[in-house]
């Protein structure tokens, strides 16, 4: 007799140490968690039974989320479920064996096309849902889904000229080192938050004049946190400097030999701004525990405010150099 809860009934397909439990009937209103015993493993091989008599075989390390995904793909069509716990290392072989056995027995499998693939890829399934892979094989291959990949390529081209001009400077490595130092020390998981939450620009136009221009800037949310600039007196040489904004605590921080001032932004209020002339001077600032903590506190607070409105100005070319610089560090 079939049961809807507990371990389910033993499926006659059980063999080679695979013992399938079967639940039938089930529908989209029934939570799969109600079918499993407390603490039961969700790693194994599952077989979906459909109202038209077809079946689908898959492997999973999270049965609840996988069945939920299939229900979104095939709403109202799933009427039965079989599941056999399997060790993670044995999933590939167990899945292929189950597909081959059912296919040989004449079962109509919705994923029969996958039998021809050489290996199952759990890694790929985390990126592209198996149901979407099946859709692609079933005729959606002509539908090109690019996400924002083309937009990022176009943005690289737009910022390429400014980046090339910046990269041609003799002091580019020092400039790059300062930017990489800030990203590495002050931004959590920068590769996951790039462009959406923080941006970097080459030769931004902000405040540009005959005796002043910015070389590069990092903004978090909508506030500049690290800026590299260059200025000159009339007839004099150009002098480079930069500043880093940090959170202002109850007391203003004092660092010997370093100039600072109080800045103000509408979204953050007052911040403390430290000036530096080179990467080594910025390194000395961030070696100061209280300055480093204040820099991280400001950056994290801004990240938590949400996405940046400056994403369209983000220079992926400069960001690429920053990440390569960080990756090269021992």
PELINSUL-V507028 format. One line per field, one symbol per residue. psi: psi as a letter, one per 30 degrees, with the letter a starting at -180 (. if undefined). burial: + if it has 24 or more other ideal C-beta (glycine too) atoms within 12 Angstrom, else -. Layout:
psi=???
burial=???
This chain:
psi=kkkflbfalkkffklhfjjkkkkklllffkkffffklkgkkgkaklkkklfgfllkklllgieeeeeeeeeeeikffkflkkkkkkkefgeeeeeeeeeeeeeefgkjkfgfffffkekkjeeeffejkeeeeeeefgfgffjkjfbgeeeeeeeeeegeeeeeeeffkfgeeeeeeeeeeeeeffjkhffffkeefllkkkhkfjgkafgklkelkkkkcgkkfkkklklklkfllkkklllkklkjaekkkkjkgkkllklkkeffbklkjkklfleeeeeeeffjeeeeeeeeeeeeeeeffalkfgeffkjfeeeeeeeeeeffk.
burial=---+---++-+-+----+-+++++-+-----+--++-----+++++++++---++++++++-++-++-+++-++--++++++++++----++-++++++-++----+-+++--++----+----+----++-++-----------------+--++--+--++--++---++-++++++++++++++--+--+++-++++++++--------+++++++++-++++++++---------+++++++++----+-+--+-+--+-+--+--+++++++-+-++--++-+--++-++++++++++----+-++-+++++++++++-++----
